[in-house]
Amino acid sequence: MTVAIVGTVRPESAATEKSTPASVTLREAAPVWARIASLSFGGPAGQIAVMHRILVEERRWISENRFLHALNFCTLLPGPEAQQLATYVGWLMHGTRGGLVAGGLFVLPGVVAIMALSWVYALYGNVGLVAGLFFGLKAAVLAIVAQAVLRIGRRALKSQAMVALAAASFVAIFFLDVPFPLIVLTAGAIGYAGGKAGLPQFRIGGGHGASGKADAGPYLLGDDELLREHASLGHTLRVLAVWAALWLLPVAVVLAIVGPDDVFAQVAVFFSKMAMVTFGGAYAVLAYVAQQAVEHYGWLRPGEMLDGLGMAETTPGPLIMVTQFVGFMAAFRNPGALPPLLAGTLAGLLTTWVTFAPCFLWIFVGAPYVERLRGNRALAGALSAITAAVVGVILNLAVWFALHTVFAEVHPVAAGPFRFDVPVLASLNPWALALSLAALVAVFRFRVGLIPTLAACSAAGILLHLTGVVA
């Protein structure tokens, strides 16, 4: 469906020194989306900041309020919010084709980069300098996840109610092992009720990476522009049928060919389920993936999950691309009759397909309806509460990574309803602790950027290996 934008008449008093941007074709927009994809380092907060700078401030394709409305909807969805935000804005500008171009280009660099690094890791990951490289990356990743907790927390926790939701979310997932989807649904219900009641604690306080400046329009997609074509039930059902088939038919084919116990079937089914239940962006998703891939399926060891996240942090594209590494390693180690590298490659691509195909489904089905709900207080309250709960989930991820980075062993503890891991103090790795603390100081005290921190920690890990300090 091609969506046209109808401009409304702006009063003279609203005029600014800036002129309204000229109409943009999909061919003209594609290089801009490619540029955004090539700069999409540093996790969802950094990626959304890049999109905000280019789309709102530089190009003035979409207004601040429209951008935040789209972002808040994408935060509510399962899957990577930055990729879905790109798809949403592309859809707003050029319909389904625009969404495919924007969302597809956002993923493509990460697919290529993670696949290449997975090959290197599978062949050389436990040998020589590569082991030292990933030893250093783990320390940097820990600092980056901790930074994400604070960065998102500053934007989301604007009231005591939001702080309480974040704290309750952390306790529920870390100590009580409450399923993440239940946490999100509960927070959303609380926020919906609070927003509908008009409570100020549940108002949206801004999005990741938004500038917070006054509107400096005019914009190509301003606050008053309306979609000419509105979604009908028939159109919605057709879109749902097409994208559900694109997503699930490959899964059905794999199950029919190899059976449910094969690693390809496990990968297809697990990551398809993940696409439906993992809300709150990449950092929240990774807590769930890490626990399942390491503890349930045994595809990876805890340190290897951190290695994969280090790959995703150092390459452009969504952090959720780490799932491609997980799928690759799962089949590489259980290739069946296939050559290990071929099995890993096919499983990695299958993982990427079932991870991202649903993202397009959610946007193309839901966005037309969400556009009608701009300004809805109850929806805004639900989005605000879910974002607060996600802060607690990301804190859980940071603690999980810290335990498995600094300590070689953890011990499970059960006391009544509480289930959690405690570190075995004798297994403390002093070099991992020192490097992690150095990364935290660099990020928080000296405001060192993502890439320099990753590069310095990687170099330190290699040096420690060369000197024989770490194996």
N, C-alpha and C positions, 0 to 999 in steps of 0.2 A: 504494500500500500504506500503510495506517495502522499505525503502530508504537506499541504500548502499552508503558509502562514498568512493570516489576514492582519494587516496593520491597522491600528486605530488612530484616530486623529489626536495629536498631542497639542495641548494649548500652548500658546506662545510663551507663557511664563515658564514652561518646562524646558524651553530650549537651552542648550548649553553651547559652549564654544566648539564642542565636537560635533561633527556631522554624523548622520545615521550611516552605518556601514553599508556598502553596496551589497546587493544580493550575491550569494556565494553558491556556485555549482558544486556538485559532488566531486567533479574532477579537480576543482580548485581546493576543495576541503581535504582531499586525500593526503597531499603532502604535509598538511598541518597535523593530521592525525598520526602520520608516520613520525613526525618530529616529536610529538608528545610521547609516542611509544619508545623512541630512542632515548628519551630523557627520564623514563619512568623507573628510576632507582629509588630505593630507600623505604619500601613499604607503602601501605595505602595512604598514610598521612602525607608523605612526600609526594606521591603520585598525584593526589588530589590537589595539593598545592600547585604543582606544575600545571595541571589542567586549569585551575582557577586563574593563574597568572596569564596563560596564553588565551583562553577562551573568553574570560570576563574582562581582564585588564588590557591586554594587548589587542586582540581582534575585536572585542566587544560584540561577539556573536550571541551571547546570552547574558541576561541581567543577573545581578547578585541574588535576588530573591528566587528567580527560576532555577539557578544553579543549586542553591541550598535546598529548595524543594525536591529537586531530582536526587540530590545527595541523600537527604533524609529517607526517601523512599528506598534507595539502594542499600542504605544501612539496615533497613528492615528485612531485606531479602537474604536468603541463603546464598553463600558464594562471595566472591571478591568484589567489594563495593566499588573499587576504582574502575575495574573493567566494565562493570555494569553501568557506572556513571557515564563512561565514554560512549557505551552503546545507547544509552538514553538520550544524550545530547545529539549524537549522530542521527537517531530516529526523529527527534524533534526537528532537525534541520532538513533531512532528506528522506524521511520515511524508512521503510525496512532496509532498503539498500544502504542508506546512510548509517543505520545501526550496525549492519554487517561489516561495513568498511571500518568504522571507528572501533568497534569491539574486536574485530578480527586482527587489525593491525596492532592493537594494544597487546595482544597475546603473542603474535608471531615472533618477535625477537627473543622472547623468553623460551619458546619452544625450541628454537635452533640452539640457543646458548646452553640450556640445561641438558639437551640431548648430547651435545659435544662434551660437556663436563662429566656427564654420567659415563660416557665411554672411557674418558681418562680415569675417572675414579674406579670403575670396575677393573680396568687393566692395571692401574698403578697406585690405587688409593691407599694401600697399606705398605707402600714401599718408599723408602728414602725421603726425598724432599716433599713429596706430596703429603705424607703423614704429618710432617712438621707444618706444612701450609695449613692443613685443616685443624691442627691443634690450635694455631693462632686464631683462625676464623671463629672458633667456638667462643673465645673470650669476647671478640667484637660483637658477635650476635647477641650475647647476653646483655651487653650494654645497650644495644639498639632496641631490644625488646623492652628493657627497663625505661628507655627514653620514650617509647611508644605509650607505655602506661601513663607517664606524666603528661605527655603532650595531649593525648586524647582526654585524659582526666581533667586537665585544666579547662577544656572546652565543654565537657559533658557534665561535670559535677559543680553546677552553679548554685545548688541549694543543699540544705541538710537532707532533704528527701532523696536527692540524687546520690549523695554520699552514702546514705544508708542502703540504697539499692545496690550500689557497687560493693559495699562490704558484705551484704547478705549473699550476693552472687558469688563472691570469692569463697566464703565459708561453705556455701552449698556445694560448689564443685570441687574444692580442694579437700575438705574434711568429711563431707557427707556423700560424695560421689553421686550427686544429683545429676541426671542427664542434662546436657546443655540446652537442648530444645525446650525442656520443661522450664528451665530458668528464663529463657527468652520469652516464652509464652506468658509466664507469670508476670514478668516485668511489663510486658506489653499490655496485659489486662489492667494492671495497676495504673500505668500511665494513661491508658484510654479513659479509665474512670476519672482520674484526676484532671485530665484535659477537658473532658466533657463537663465536669463540674466547674471549670474555669479557674482552678487553683493555679496561682502564679508559679509554684514550684515545678510545674510540669510543662512549662513553655520551652520551646526549642531555643537553645542558647547559641546557635551558630553551628557551622560544620567544620570538618577537618580542612585546614588550609585556607579558609576564607579570610579575606583581608580584614573584614570588619569595617571598611571605610564606607563613607556615604556613597550612594549610587552616583556613578559618574557617566551615565548614559549619554545619548541614546544608544540602544542596542538593536541588533538584528532581531533578536527574540526578547523583547521587553516584557515588562510585567503584564501589559494589557493585550499582547498578541494572543489570538485564539487559534486553536486547530480547526481548520475548515471541515475536516472529516472526523466525525465522532464514531467511536467503536460501537458496533451493534452486536447482538448476541450471535448472529450468524457469522460475522467476521471473527469474533473471538473464538468460536468453536473451530473454525477452519484453521486459524493460526495455532491453536492448541493441538489440533490433530497433526498438523505438519511437523511441528517442532517436537512433539512427543514421539512421533515416529522416527525422526532423525536421531533423537537421543537414545531411544530404547530398542530400536530394531537391531543395531549392532550388538547390544547386550544379549538379546534373544538368540541371535545367530551364534554367538560365542558359546552360550549355554547349550545350544542344540548340537554343536560340533564336538565340544570337548567334555561336556558334562559339568555338574556343579562343583566337583571337588578339584578341578584343575586350577592352577594358579591364575590363568587368564580369566576364568569365570569368577574367581574370588576377587580379582582386581576390578573387573567390570561391575560386579554387584556392589562391592564395598564402596567404590567411589561414586556410583550412581546414588546409593543411599546417602552418602556424605553430601552430595549436591542438594539433597532435599532437606537435610536437618541441620546443616552447619551455618548458623547465622553469625553476623557481626564482623565480617571481614576476615582477612587472612590470619591475623594473630590469634583470633578466637578459634578458627578452623584448625590451626596447627596443634592446639592442645588435644583435640579429639583425634586427629590423624596420628599424632605421635603415640598416644596411648594404645590405639588399635593396632597400628603397624608394628610397634615394638612389643607390646605386652600380649596381645591377642593372637595375631598371625605369626609373629616371629620373623617377619620379613627383614627387619633391620635391628641393629643394636642401638641403644640410646645415643651413643656418640655419633652414629651414622646419621641419625635424624638431624642432629645439629650440623653435621657436615652438609647435608642437603639444604638446610636453611641458609647456611653460609653461601652456597652456590646461588640460591635465589636472591639473596641480599646483594650479591656482587654483579648481577646481570639485570638488564632491563626487563620489565614486565611484572605481572602480579607475583607476590610472594607465594601464592598458592601453587605456582609452578613447581614447587618442591614436591608436589604429589607425582609429577612425572618422574622424578628421580626415584620416589618410593616404588612406583609401578615397574620402573626399569629394573631396579635391584631385585624386586620380588621374582620376576621371571628370569633374570640373569642367573639367579641361584637355583631356580627350579625350571630349567628350560625344556624338560621333556625330550622329545626327539629333535628339537630345533637346536641350531648352534646358539650358545648362550648370548652372544651379542645381538643376534637377530631376534631372539626371544625377548630380550630386554628392550630393544628398540620398538618392537610391535606393542609390547605391554605399556611402554611409556606413552606411545601415541594414543593407545586405547584409553589410558587414564586421562590424558588431556582432553580427549573428545567427550567422555562422559562427565568430566568436570565442568567444561565450558558450554556445551550445548544447552544445558538447562538455563544458563545465564541469559541467553538470548530468548528463551521461552518466557522467563519471568518478565523481561522488559517488554517484549512485543505483545504479550497478553495483558500485562498490568498497567503499563504506562498510560494508555488512553484513559483509563478510569482514574488514575492518580492525578492526571492533569485536571480533572473535574473537581478534585478535592483540595486544591490549593487554598490555604487559609482555614481548613477544618481544624478546630481546636482539639477534638478528641484524637484525631490521627497524629497531630503534632505531639500530644502528650504521650501517646504510645511510642512514637519514634524516640522521644527524649528519654523515656524510661529504659528502653531497650539499649540505647547507646550507653547509659550509665551502667547497666548490668554487664555490658561487654567489657567495660573497664575492669571489673572484678575478674572476668574470665581471662583477660590478657595478663593480669597480675598472677593468676594461677599458672599461666604459661611461663612467665618469667621465673617463678619459684621452681617450677619443674625443670626448666633449663639449667638454673643455677645448681640445683642438686646434682644433676647428671654431668655438669661441666666440672665442678670443683671436687666432687667425690666420685670415687670409682665404684662404690657400693652404696645402696640404700636398703633400709629394712622396713618392710610393711608393718604397720601398727593397726590393731583393731581394738576399739574400746566402745562398747555399746553401738550406737549408730555411726560412730566416727571411723573412717577408713582413710589412712594417709601414710606417706612414706617419710621416714626420718633418715638422715645420713648416718653412715658408719664413720665415726670420727677418725678411726685409724686409717681409713682409705683416702683421707684428704690428700690432694695433689697440690703441693705448695706452689709449683710453677703455674698451674692453671689458675689458682687463686690470685697470684701476683699479677698475672697478665689480665685477668678479668677486672681486678681493681684498677689497673692502669687504664684499661679501656673506659671504665666508668668515670674516672677522673678526667680523661681526655674529652669525653662527650659532655659531661655535666659542668665541670669546672672551667675548662678552656674552650668549650663550644666548638670542638673539632668536628668537621663534617663526616658524613657517612663513609665516603670513599677513602679519605686519608686514614680514618680509624681502621677500616678493614685492611688497607694496605700495610699499615704499621704493625698491626697484630699478626698478619700473615708473615711479614718479614721477621718478626720476633720469633714466631713459631719455627720458621726455617732455621734461624740462627741457633735456637735451642737444640734443634735436631743435629745440626752440624757440629756443635760442641759436645754432643753426647749426653746432654742433660735429660732430654726426653727421647724415647724410642721412636 
